[in-house]
């Protein structure tokens, strides 16, 4: 019965979002009020603080400066967003502006003719477009289909007090990493916290290990739509490396979500956690000193040993929008330097606007992490967003099964290869 109620609530959420987009005066089909005011629907994944206040204030400022345009927000948290966006974009009145990840996740909106080609806006306003970093992941065949909002990566955050207590230091190599984890476990500490209730979290680990273990050209091919095979034996070896970490994670990793795990780390209940760079502001609440280190190099790996994982994230304009000029006017405002600085200072997100992350808007840690991204040539996109969802789903769910002891690395890759093969047929 509990499961049935869960299904019912899930359906209600979908319906509420769809109805919100289709019946609102802000729908892209009929969005002009009697007084001539244009209303845009703005779909994003930040209904929580500090992002909620940021968007409310930015929209209020934009509407004050542009009294003929009204912005209606439709929001859903990260995991719900991923589940609902295809339904919402598929209804008769999709939102004018919607959030997207890059890689295959965003590419499908281009292929399916959902995203508007906004190249002309980039070319007509060079003062705006040339101040943006990380625009390439939003392009296809030389055309622009999205606007980056912020950059993001992932690193290990560690409790400096726990490290000092046992006289240990951040590892550079995988062997050093395992030795560190074993030492912490022997001392009675939980070495690493992982909340993998939603399996993208575990997917980030295997993204990093694939980057270290698999040749870049193989990764590039398998991350290309329609060409994925995942037959290279190093994919299994990467999963075996991940399996080596299992004794050092907290218990019940698949019952804990990412935010809960982060809160446990904030409470000093583990030595380390793998977090995104934009999560640094959450750690300002910690009562202990912390620092970060990159994912270790892996001996014997055939991949890139110095790269990082991550991607910019941003927005697309629906091709069905009746008001693309107004939609782009809002996106230009959202990605101006003034708002980029506000995004960094008040929401803790490293803006994709050049110069927005500085000593006046960011902490020393935020500047350090932003510079790390800017100075890295090799950035591998998150697994769950970079490949076809029909392959990504069994992949990250297979990792989840490994954490529960119900699948081996070989079995996971057999599932992935079968999914890739079925799509190529």
C-alpha positions in Angstrom: 0.0 0.0 0.0 2.9 2.4 0.8 4.3 1.7 -2.6 0.9 2.5 -4.2 0.7 5.8 -2.4 4.2 6.6 -3.6 3.1 6.0 -7.2 0.0 8.2 -6.6 2.0 11.0 -5.2 4.5 10.8 -8.0 1.7 11.1 -10.6 0.2 14.0 -8.7 3.6 15.8 -8.9 3.8 15.2 -12.6 0.3 16.5 -13.1 0.8 19.6 -11.0 3.9 20.5 -13.0 2.2 19.8 -16.4 -0.9 21.7 -15.5 1.2 24.5 -14.2 2.8 24.8 -17.6 -0.2 24.3 -19.7 -2.9 26.2 -17.9 -0.9 29.2 -16.8 -1.0 32.4 -18.7 2.7 31.9 -19.0 2.5 29.0 -21.4 4.5 29.4 -24.6 1.4 29.0 -26.7 -0.7 31.8 -25.3 1.3 34.1 -23.2 0.2 37.7 -23.8 -2.0 39.3 -21.3 -4.9 41.7 -22.2 -2.6 44.6 -21.4 0.0 43.4 -23.8 2.4 42.1 -21.1 4.3 39.0 -22.2 4.5 36.2 -19.6 7.3 33.6 -19.8 7.4 30.3 -18.1 10.8 29.6 -16.5 11.4 26.0 -15.6 14.4 25.2 -13.3 15.5 22.9 -10.5 16.0 25.2 -7.5 13.0 25.6 -5.3 15.2 25.4 -2.2 17.4 28.0 -0.5 19.6 29.9 -1.0 18.6 29.6 -4.7 14.9 30.3 -4.2 15.7 33.8 -2.8 18.2 34.4 -5.5 15.8 33.7 -8.3 13.0 35.6 -6.7 15.1 38.7 -6.3 16.6 38.5 -9.8 13.2 38.0 -11.4 11.8 41.0 -9.4 14.7 43.2 -10.6 14.2 42.0 -14.2 10.5 42.7 -14.1 11.0 46.1 -12.6 13.5 47.0 -15.4 11.2 45.3 -18.0 7.6 46.1 -17.0 6.2 44.5 -20.2 7.6 41.0 -19.3 6.5 38.8 -16.5 8.4 35.6 -15.4 6.5 32.6 -14.0 8.7 30.1 -12.3 8.0 26.3 -12.3 10.4 24.4 -10.1 11.3 20.8 -9.1 14.3 19.5 -7.2 17.1 17.8 -9.0 15.8 14.2 -9.0 12.2 15.0 -9.6 13.3 17.4 -12.3 15.1 14.6 -14.2 12.0 12.5 -14.0 9.5 15.1 -15.1 11.2 17.3 -17.6 10.4 15.1 -20.6 6.7 15.0 -19.7 6.6 18.8 -19.3 8.5 19.5 -22.5 6.2 17.1 -24.4 2.9 18.8 -23.5 1.2 21.2 -25.8 2.5 24.3 -24.0 6.1 23.7 -22.9 8.0 26.3 -20.9 9.7 29.1 -22.7 13.0 28.6 -20.8 14.1 25.4 -19.2 17.2 24.2 -17.3 19.4 21.5 -18.9 22.5 19.6 -18.2 25.0 19.2 -21.2 26.1 16.0 -23.0 23.5 13.6 -24.3 21.0 14.9 -21.8 20.9 18.3 -23.6 21.8 16.9 -27.0 18.5 15.0 -27.2 16.6 18.3 -27.0 18.6 19.5 -30.0 18.0 16.4 -32.0 14.3 16.2 -31.2 13.9 19.9 -32.3 12.8 21.0 -28.8 15.6 23.5 -28.2 15.7 26.8 -30.2 18.8 27.7 -32.2 20.0 30.9 -30.5 23.1 31.4 -32.6 21.9 34.8 -33.9 21.7 36.2 -30.3 25.3 35.2 -29.7 26.4 36.8 -32.9 24.4 40.0 -32.6 25.6 40.7 -29.0 29.3 39.9 -28.8 29.7 42.1 -25.7 27.4 39.6 -23.9 28.4 36.3 -25.5 32.1 36.8 -25.4 32.0 37.2 -21.6 30.6 33.7 -21.2 32.8 30.7 -20.4 32.0 27.1 -21.3 29.6 27.7 -24.2 30.9 24.9 -26.4 29.1 22.1 -24.5 25.8 23.8 -25.5 26.6 23.8 -29.2 26.0 21.4 -32.1 27.5 21.7 -35.5 28.7 25.1 -34.7 25.3 26.4 -33.6 24.4 27.6 -30.1 21.4 26.0 -28.4 22.0 27.0 -24.7 23.4 29.5 -22.3 25.7 28.4 -19.5 24.8 29.6 -16.0 27.6 28.1 -13.9 30.5 25.7 -14.0 30.7 22.6 -11.8 33.1 19.8 -10.9 33.6 17.3 -8.1 36.3 16.8 -5.5 36.8 15.1 -2.1 36.1 17.4 0.8 37.9 16.3 4.0 37.7 17.1 7.7 41.1 18.6 8.5 40.6 17.9 12.3 40.2 14.2 11.7 43.1 14.1 9.4 45.3 15.9 11.9 44.1 13.7 14.7 45.6 10.6 13.0 48.5 12.4 11.3 47.3 11.5 7.8 47.4 13.6 4.6 45.4 13.8 1.3 46.4 11.0 -1.1 47.7 11.5 -4.6 47.5 7.9 -5.8 44.9 5.1 -5.5 47.2 3.0 -3.3 47.7 6.0 -1.0 43.9 6.5 -1.0 43.2 2.8 0.1 45.9 3.0 2.8 44.3 6.2 4.1 40.9 4.7 4.1 42.1 1.6 6.0 43.9 3.7 8.6 40.7 5.7 9.2 38.6 2.6 9.4 41.0 1.0 11.9 40.7 4.1 14.1 36.9 3.7 14.2 36.1 6.5 11.8 33.7 6.3 8.9 36.2 7.1 6.1 33.7 8.2 3.4 30.0 9.1 3.3 27.9 8.2 0.3 24.2 8.9 -0.2 23.3 6.8 -3.2 19.5 6.6 -2.8 19.4 8.4 -6.2 22.1 6.5 -8.1 23.6 9.5 -9.9 25.8 9.9 -6.8 27.5 6.6 -7.3 27.6 7.3 -11.0 29.9 10.2 -10.3 32.5 7.8 -8.7 32.5 5.6 -11.8 32.7 8.6 -14.0 36.0 9.5 -12.3 37.3 6.0 -12.4 36.4 5.6 -16.1 38.3 8.8 -16.7 41.4 7.3 -15.0 41.1 3.7 -16.3 39.8 4.0 -19.9 41.6 5.5 -22.9 40.2 9.0 -23.8 39.4 8.0 -27.4 37.4 5.0 -26.1 35.5 7.2 -23.7 34.8 9.7 -26.5 33.4 7.0 -28.8 31.2 5.4 -26.1 29.9 8.8 -25.1 28.8 9.5 -28.6 25.1 9.0 -29.4 24.6 5.9 -31.6 28.2 4.7 -31.2 28.2 3.4 -27.6 29.5 -0.2 -27.0 31.3 -0.2 -23.6 33.1 -3.4 -24.5 36.6 -2.2 -23.4 37.7 -4.4 -20.5 38.9 -1.4 -18.6 35.3 -0.5 -17.8 35.1 -3.7 -15.7 38.4 -2.8 -14.1 37.1 0.6 -13.2 34.1 -1.0 -11.5 36.4 -3.3 -9.6 38.3 -0.3 -8.3 35.0 1.2 -7.1 34.2 -2.1 -5.4 37.5 -1.7 -3.4 35.9 1.3 -1.7 32.8 -0.5 -0.5 34.3 -1.5 2.9 35.0 2.2 3.6 31.6 3.7 2.9 28.9 4.1 5.5 26.3 1.4 5.9 23.1 1.5 3.9 24.5 3.8 1.2 21.4 3.1 -1.0 19.0 4.2 1.7 20.7 7.6 2.3 20.3 10.5 -0.2 23.0 12.9 -1.1 21.8 15.8 1.0 21.5 13.6 4.1 25.0 12.3 3.6 26.3 15.9 3.2 24.6 16.9 6.5 26.2 13.9 8.3 29.5 15.1 7.0 28.7 18.6 8.3 28.1 17.1 11.7 31.6 15.6 11.7 30.4 12.0 11.2 32.9 11.0 8.6 36.4 12.0 7.4 35.5 12.6 3.7 32.7 13.1 1.2 32.7 13.5 -2.6 30.9 16.7 -3.4 30.4 19.1 -6.3 32.3 22.3 -6.2 29.1 24.4 -6.0 28.3 22.7 -2.8 31.2 24.5 -1.0 28.8 27.1 0.5 27.0 24.4 2.5 30.2 23.6 4.3 30.5 27.1 5.6 28.1 25.8 8.3 30.7 23.2 9.4 32.2 23.7 12.9 35.5 22.2 11.7 38.1 23.2 9.1 38.0 21.4 5.8 39.9 21.3 2.6 39.7 19.4 -0.7 41.7 17.1 -3.0 41.2 15.9 -6.5 40.3 12.3 -7.3 43.5 10.2 -7.0 45.5 8.9 -9.9 45.1 5.2 -10.5 48.1 3.0 -11.1 47.8 0.9 -14.3 45.0 3.1 -15.6 45.0 3.8 -19.4 43.0 7.1 -19.0 43.7 10.7 -18.1 45.3 10.9 -14.6 45.0 14.6 -14.1 41.6 15.4 -15.4 38.4 16.2 -13.4 34.8 15.4 -13.9 32.0 17.9 -14.3 30.3 20.2 -16.7 28.7 23.6 -17.1 24.9 23.7 -16.6 22.5 26.2 -18.0 19.3 27.0 -19.9 17.7 26.4 -23.3 14.8 28.3 -25.0 12.0 26.2 -26.2 11.5 26.2 -30.0 7.8 26.4 -29.3 8.1 29.7 -27.4 6.1 32.5 -29.0 8.5 35.0 -27.4 12.1 34.0 -28.0 13.4 37.6 -28.0 11.9 38.2 -24.5 13.2 34.8 -23.3 16.7 35.7 -24.5 16.5 39.1 -22.9 15.9 37.4 -19.6 18.8 34.9 -20.1 21.1 37.7 -21.0 20.1 39.5 -17.8 20.6 36.3 -15.8 24.1 35.9 -17.3 25.2 39.5 -17.0 28.3 40.2 -14.8 26.2 41.9 -12.2 23.9 38.9 -11.7 26.8 36.5 -12.1 28.4 38.1 -9.1 25.2 37.9 -7.2 24.9 34.2 -8.2 28.3 33.6 -6.7 28.1 35.7 -3.6 24.5 34.9 -2.5 23.9 31.4 -4.0 27.4 30.0 -4.0 27.3 29.0 -7.7 30.5 29.7 -9.7 29.1 31.8 -12.5 30.0 31.1 -16.1 30.5 34.9 -16.6 34.2 35.8 -16.8 35.3 37.8 -13.7 32.2 37.1 -11.7 34.1 34.9 -9.2 36.4 37.2 -7.4 37.6 38.2 -3.9 34.5 40.3 -3.4 32.0 37.6 -4.3 33.7 34.3 -3.3 35.5 32.7 -0.4 39.1 31.5 -0.8 37.9 28.0 -1.3 35.4 28.9 -3.9 38.0 30.8 -5.9 40.4 27.8 -5.6 37.8 25.4 -6.9 36.7 27.8 -9.7 40.3 28.2 -10.8 40.8 24.5 -10.8 38.0 24.1 -13.3 39.2 27.0 -15.5 42.8 25.7 -15.6 41.8 22.1 -16.5 41.7 21.1 -20.2 40.4 17.6 -19.5 36.9 17.6 -18.0 34.7 14.5 -18.4 30.9 15.0 -18.2 28.9 13.2 -15.6 28.0 9.6 -16.7 24.3 10.0 -16.2 24.1 13.0 -18.5 26.8 12.2 -21.1 25.3 9.1 -22.5 21.9 7.9 -23.8 19.6 7.5 -20.8 18.7 4.0 -21.9 22.3 3.1 -21.3 22.9 5.4 -18.3 20.0 3.9 -16.4 21.2 0.3 -16.2 24.8 1.6 -15.7 24.2 3.7 -12.6 21.5 1.3 -11.3 24.1 -1.5 -11.7 26.5 0.5 -9.6 23.7 0.8 -7.0 23.3 -3.0 -7.1 27.0 -3.4 -6.5 26.7 -1.3 -3.4 24.0 -3.6 -2.1 26.0 -6.7 -3.0 23.5 -8.0 -5.7 25.7 -7.5 -8.8 29.3 -7.9 -9.8 31.3 -5.5 -12.0 31.1 -8.1 -14.9 27.3 -8.3 -14.5 26.9 -4.5 -14.5 28.9 -4.2 -17.7 26.9 -7.0 -19.4 23.8 -5.0 -18.7 25.3 -1.9 -20.1 26.6 -3.6 -23.2 23.2 -5.2 -23.8 21.6 -1.8 -23.5 24.1 -0.2 -25.9 23.7 -3.1 -28.4 19.9 -2.9 -28.4 20.0 0.8 -29.2 22.4 0.3 -32.1 20.1 -2.2 -33.8 
